[in-house]
Amino acid sequence: MRAIPLALLILLALLLAPLGLSRYATEILTQGFILALFASAFNLVFHALGLLSFGHAAFFGAGAYTAALLAARAGWPYLATLPLAVLASATLALVLGFFSVRTSRIYFTMLTLAFAQLVWAVVHKWYGFTGGDNGITGLEVGVLADPRWLYYLALSLLGVGLGLLWLVERAPLGYALRATRDNEARAEAIGLSPFWLRLTGFVLSGAIAGAAGFLQAAWQRSAFPDFLYWTKSAEAIIAAILGGSGHLLGPGLGALAFIELGAFVQARTEYWPMVLGLVLLFLVLFLPRGLAGLLGGRGARG
C-alpha cells in the first residue's frame, strides 16, 4: 500500500515537470519517455517469450515512416496518423513474426536482424517514396510542435503502453506466454500453441513499438532510415538490461537513465560510449537485476 502514495507523487511530479523545466530539459525527458515505450515493447518479447530480437527497429521505423508519409504526402493531421502507424507496425510484425517465431535462441535473433536490415535497405534506397537516405523532413506536427504537448502525449502513451503490458502479464495470455518460454514441450502437452502465442506477443510488441516510432518522428519532425537500423534495436536492449527486464518498470527506468546520462555526459566529454560501458559493467557486477532491483520485489515478474 505504501507504493500507491509514492506512485501518485511520482505521477504528480511528472505532470508538473514541464511547468518548471526549460525547453531543452522537457525535450530530453520526452525522448526518455519515447525510448521507455520502445524498450517496454521490446521487453515483452525479451522477458515474456525469452527471445532476443534485434529487429524491433523495423517496427519502430514503420510507425515513424507511416506517420511521416501520411502527414507529408497525403496531408493528414499528424495526430490522426497514430492509429495507422500502430496498425502498420503490427502488420509488419505479423509478417516478419510469422517466419521468425518458428525459430528460437540465436536463430531467432539473427533472423529478426536480417529482416530488419532488409526493411532498412528498402527504405534507405527507395528515394521516390521514402526519400532514401535523405529521409522525410520538415514535418508539420500541429500542436505537437509545442514541447509541452508532445511531452504529455509521450507520457500518456507510455502510461497506456505500460498499462496494457500490465494487463497482458496478469491475463491468461501472459501466463501462457511464460509457460511457453519456460517449457515449450509441457505447454504443448496441455494444449497451448507456442507458435500462435509467440506470434501474438510479437505482434503486440510491434504495435507498441510503432507508437514509439510515431512519437520519435514528431519529436524530430522528420523520419530517417536510421530509425530502422539495428543500432536502434540495440538501444532498447541496453535500456532493458540497464533497468532490469524482470520488472515492469525496468525498461522504462533504463531508458530514462540511458537518455539522461547520455545528455549529461555528452555535454561534458566526447567519451560517452566509454562511460556507458563502465556504467553497464558496474550494473552487471553489482546490480544484476538492473536499476529496478533497487525497488525490491515490487513489480518483479516471473
C-alpha positions as CSV (number, residue, x, y, z in Angstrom):
1,M,0.0,0.0,0.0
2,R,2.9,2.3,0.6
3,A,3.7,2.1,-3.1
4,I,0.4,3.8,-4.0
5,P,1.2,7.3,-2.5
6,L,4.7,7.1,-3.9
7,A,3.3,6.3,-7.4
8,L,0.9,9.2,-7.1
9,L,3.7,11.6,-6.0
10,I,5.8,10.5,-9.0
11,L,2.9,10.9,-11.4
12,L,2.2,14.4,-10.0
13,A,5.8,15.4,-10.4
14,L,5.8,14.2,-14.0
15,L,2.7,16.1,-14.8
16,L,4.0,19.3,-13.3
17,A,7.6,18.9,-14.6
18,P,7.2,20.9,-17.9
19,L,6.0,23.9,-15.9
20,G,9.3,24.2,-14.2
21,L,11.7,22.8,-16.8
22,S,13.4,24.5,-19.6
23,R,12.5,23.6,-23.2
24,Y,15.7,21.6,-23.6
25,A,15.1,19.6,-20.4
26,T,11.5,19.0,-21.4
27,E,12.6,17.6,-24.8
28,I,15.2,15.4,-23.2
29,L,12.7,13.9,-20.8
30,T,10.3,13.4,-23.7
31,Q,13.0,11.5,-25.6
32,G,13.4,9.4,-22.5
33,F,9.6,8.5,-22.5
34,I,9.8,7.6,-26.2
35,L,12.7,5.2,-25.6
36,A,11.0,3.9,-22.5
37,L,7.9,2.9,-24.5
38,F,10.1,1.3,-27.2
39,A,12.1,-0.6,-24.6
40,S,9.0,-1.8,-22.8
41,A,7.6,-3.1,-26.1
42,F,10.8,-5.0,-26.8
43,N,10.8,-6.4,-23.3
44,L,7.5,-8.2,-24.0
45,V,9.4,-10.4,-26.4
46,F,12.6,-10.5,-24.4
47,H,11.2,-11.3,-21.0
48,A,7.8,-12.9,-21.5
49,L,8.9,-15.0,-24.5
50,G,12.6,-15.4,-23.7
51,L,13.6,-14.3,-27.2
52,L,16.2,-11.7,-28.1
53,S,15.0,-9.6,-31.0
54,F,17.4,-7.4,-33.0
55,G,14.7,-6.5,-35.4
56,H,12.4,-4.2,-33.3
57,A,13.8,-1.2,-35.0
58,A,11.8,-2.2,-38.1
59,F,8.5,-1.7,-36.2
60,F,9.8,1.5,-34.6
61,G,10.7,2.8,-38.0
62,A,7.5,1.6,-39.6
63,G,5.5,3.6,-37.1
64,A,7.6,6.7,-37.8
65,Y,7.5,6.4,-41.6
66,T,3.8,5.7,-41.7
67,A,3.0,8.8,-39.8
68,A,5.6,10.9,-41.7
69,L,4.3,9.7,-45.2
70,L,0.7,10.3,-44.3
71,A,1.4,13.7,-43.0
72,A,3.9,14.8,-45.7
73,R,2.5,13.1,-48.8
74,A,-1.3,12.8,-48.0
75,G,-1.7,16.0,-45.9
76,W,-3.1,14.2,-42.9
77,P,-3.1,16.0,-39.5
78,Y,-0.2,14.4,-37.7
79,L,-2.2,13.2,-34.6
80,A,-4.6,11.4,-36.9
81,T,-1.8,9.2,-38.2
82,L,-1.3,7.4,-34.9
83,P,-3.8,4.6,-35.4
84,L,-2.4,3.7,-38.8
85,A,1.2,4.0,-37.6
86,V,0.4,1.4,-34.9
87,L,-1.5,-0.8,-37.4
88,A,1.3,-0.7,-40.0
89,S,3.8,-1.7,-37.3
90,A,1.6,-4.5,-36.1
91,T,1.1,-5.7,-39.7
92,L,4.8,-5.7,-40.3
93,A,5.3,-7.6,-37.0
94,L,2.7,-10.2,-38.2
95,V,4.5,-10.8,-41.5
96,L,8.1,-10.9,-40.0
97,G,7.0,-12.8,-36.9
98,F,5.2,-15.5,-39.0
99,F,8.7,-16.6,-40.0
100,S,10.8,-15.5,-37.1
101,V,8.9,-17.1,-34.2
102,R,9.2,-20.6,-35.7
103,T,12.9,-20.4,-34.6
104,S,14.5,-19.9,-31.2
105,R,17.6,-18.6,-29.5
106,I,20.4,-17.4,-31.8
107,Y,18.4,-18.3,-34.9
108,F,15.5,-16.1,-33.9
109,T,18.0,-13.2,-33.1
110,M,19.7,-13.5,-36.4
111,L,16.5,-13.8,-38.4
112,T,15.0,-10.7,-36.9
113,L,18.2,-8.9,-37.5
114,A,18.2,-10.0,-41.2
115,F,14.6,-8.9,-41.7
116,A,15.1,-5.6,-40.1
117,Q,18.2,-4.9,-42.2
118,L,16.2,-5.8,-45.3
119,V,13.5,-3.3,-44.4
120,W,16.1,-0.7,-43.6
121,A,17.8,-1.3,-47.0
122,V,14.4,-0.8,-48.9
123,V,13.7,2.4,-47.0
124,H,17.3,3.6,-47.5
125,K,17.3,3.2,-51.3
126,W,13.7,4.0,-52.2
127,Y,14.2,7.7,-52.9
128,G,10.9,8.1,-54.8
129,F,8.8,7.1,-51.9
130,T,10.7,7.3,-48.6
131,G,13.2,9.9,-49.6
132,G,16.1,7.4,-49.3
133,D,18.9,8.4,-47.0
134,N,17.6,12.0,-47.1
135,G,14.6,10.9,-45.1
136,I,11.4,12.9,-44.8
137,T,12.0,16.2,-43.2
138,G,10.1,19.4,-42.2
139,L,7.0,17.5,-40.9
140,E,4.1,19.7,-39.7
141,V,3.1,18.1,-36.4
142,G,0.5,20.6,-35.3
143,V,0.1,21.1,-31.6
144,L,3.0,18.6,-31.0
145,A,5.4,21.4,-32.2
146,D,4.9,22.7,-28.6
147,P,7.3,20.6,-26.5
148,R,4.8,20.5,-23.6
149,W,2.1,19.0,-25.8
150,L,4.5,16.3,-27.1
151,Y,5.7,15.7,-23.5
152,Y,2.2,15.0,-22.3
153,L,1.3,12.8,-25.3
154,A,4.5,10.8,-24.8
155,L,3.8,10.4,-21.1
156,S,0.2,9.4,-21.9
157,L,1.2,6.8,-24.5
158,L,3.9,5.4,-22.1
159,G,1.2,5.1,-19.4
160,V,-1.2,3.3,-21.8
161,G,1.6,1.0,-23.1
162,L,2.6,0.0,-19.5
163,G,-1.0,-0.4,-18.5
164,L,-1.6,-2.7,-21.5
165,L,1.6,-4.7,-20.7
166,W,0.5,-5.0,-17.1
167,L,-2.9,-6.3,-18.1
168,V,-1.4,-8.8,-20.5
169,E,1.1,-10.0,-17.9
170,R,-1.8,-10.8,-15.4
171,A,-4.2,-12.2,-18.0
172,P,-4.3,-15.8,-19.1
173,L,-2.3,-14.8,-22.2
174,G,0.6,-13.6,-20.0
175,Y,0.7,-16.9,-18.1
176,A,0.5,-18.8,-21.4
177,L,3.4,-16.8,-22.8
178,R,5.6,-17.5,-19.8
179,A,4.6,-21.2,-19.8
180,T,5.8,-21.4,-23.5
181,R,9.0,-19.7,-22.5
182,D,9.8,-21.9,-19.5
183,N,8.9,-25.3,-21.1
184,E,7.6,-25.5,-24.6
185,A,7.0,-29.2,-24.5
186,R,4.8,-29.0,-21.4
187,A,3.0,-26.1,-22.9
188,E,2.1,-28.1,-26.0
189,A,1.1,-31.1,-23.8
190,I,-1.6,-29.0,-22.0
191,G,-3.0,-27.8,-25.4
192,L,-1.2,-24.5,-25.8
193,S,0.2,-23.5,-29.2
194,P,3.7,-22.0,-28.8
195,F,3.7,-20.7,-32.4
196,W,0.5,-18.7,-32.1
197,L,1.3,-17.5,-28.6
198,R,4.7,-16.2,-29.7
199,L,3.2,-14.6,-32.8
200,T,0.5,-12.8,-30.7
201,G,3.1,-11.5,-28.3
202,F,5.4,-10.5,-31.2
203,V,2.6,-8.5,-32.9
204,L,1.5,-6.8,-29.7
205,S,5.1,-5.8,-29.1
206,G,5.5,-4.5,-32.7
207,A,2.3,-2.4,-32.3
208,I,3.6,-0.7,-29.2
209,A,7.0,-0.1,-30.8
210,G,5.1,1.6,-33.7
211,A,3.6,4.1,-31.3
212,A,7.1,4.9,-30.0
213,G,8.2,5.5,-33.6
214,F,5.2,7.8,-34.2
215,L,6.4,9.9,-31.2
216,Q,10.0,9.9,-32.4
217,A,9.0,11.3,-35.8
218,A,7.1,14.0,-34.1
219,W,10.0,14.8,-31.7
220,Q,12.4,15.2,-34.6
221,R,9.8,16.4,-37.1
222,S,11.4,14.0,-39.6
223,A,11.9,10.3,-40.3
224,F,15.2,8.8,-41.3
225,P,16.4,5.3,-42.2
226,D,18.4,5.3,-39.0
227,F,15.2,4.7,-37.2
228,L,15.2,1.2,-38.7
229,Y,18.9,0.4,-38.3
230,W,19.9,-2.4,-35.9
231,T,21.5,0.2,-33.5
232,K,18.1,1.5,-32.7
233,S,17.1,-2.1,-31.6
234,A,20.3,-2.1,-29.5
235,E,19.1,1.0,-27.6
236,A,16.0,-0.9,-26.5
237,I,18.2,-3.9,-25.5
238,I,20.5,-1.7,-23.5
239,A,17.6,0.1,-21.8
240,A,16.0,-3.3,-20.8
241,I,19.3,-4.6,-19.3
242,L,20.1,-1.3,-17.7
243,G,16.8,-1.1,-16.0
244,G,16.1,-4.7,-15.4
245,S,14.0,-6.8,-17.7
246,G,12.3,-8.8,-14.9
247,H,10.4,-5.7,-13.7
248,L,7.5,-4.0,-15.5
249,L,9.1,-0.6,-14.9
250,G,12.7,-1.8,-15.6
251,P,13.0,-1.0,-19.3
252,G,11.5,2.5,-18.7
253,L,13.9,3.2,-15.8
254,G,16.8,2.0,-18.0
255,A,15.6,4.2,-20.9
256,L,15.3,7.3,-18.8
257,A,18.8,6.7,-17.3
258,F,20.3,6.0,-20.7
259,I,18.9,9.2,-22.2
260,E,19.5,11.5,-19.2
261,L,23.0,10.1,-18.6
262,G,23.8,10.5,-22.3
263,A,22.7,14.1,-22.4
264,F,24.7,14.8,-19.2
265,V,27.9,13.1,-20.3
266,Q,27.9,14.3,-23.9
267,A,27.7,17.9,-22.8
268,R,30.9,17.3,-20.9
269,T,33.0,14.8,-22.7
270,E,33.3,13.1,-26.1
271,Y,33.9,9.7,-24.4
272,W,30.2,8.9,-23.9
273,P,30.4,5.3,-25.1
274,M,33.2,4.5,-22.6
275,V,31.1,6.0,-19.7
276,L,28.1,3.9,-20.7
277,G,30.3,0.8,-20.9
278,L,31.6,1.5,-17.4
279,V,28.0,2.0,-16.1
280,L,26.8,-1.2,-17.7
281,L,29.8,-3.1,-16.2
282,F,29.0,-1.7,-12.8
283,L,25.4,-2.8,-13.1
284,V,26.2,-6.3,-14.3
285,L,28.6,-6.8,-11.4
286,F,26.7,-5.1,-8.5
287,L,23.1,-4.8,-9.7
288,P,22.4,-7.9,-11.8
289,R,18.6,-7.1,-11.6
290,G,19.2,-3.7,-13.0
291,L,18.0,-0.3,-11.6
292,A,14.6,-1.9,-10.9
293,G,16.4,-4.2,-8.4
294,L,16.6,-1.1,-6.1
295,L,12.8,-1.2,-5.9
296,G,12.9,-4.6,-4.2
297,G,10.3,-7.2,-5.0
298,R,7.5,-4.8,-6.1
299,G,6.7,-5.3,-9.7
300,A,9.1,-8.2,-10.1
301,R,7.9,-10.7,-12.7
302,G,8.3,-14.4,-13.3
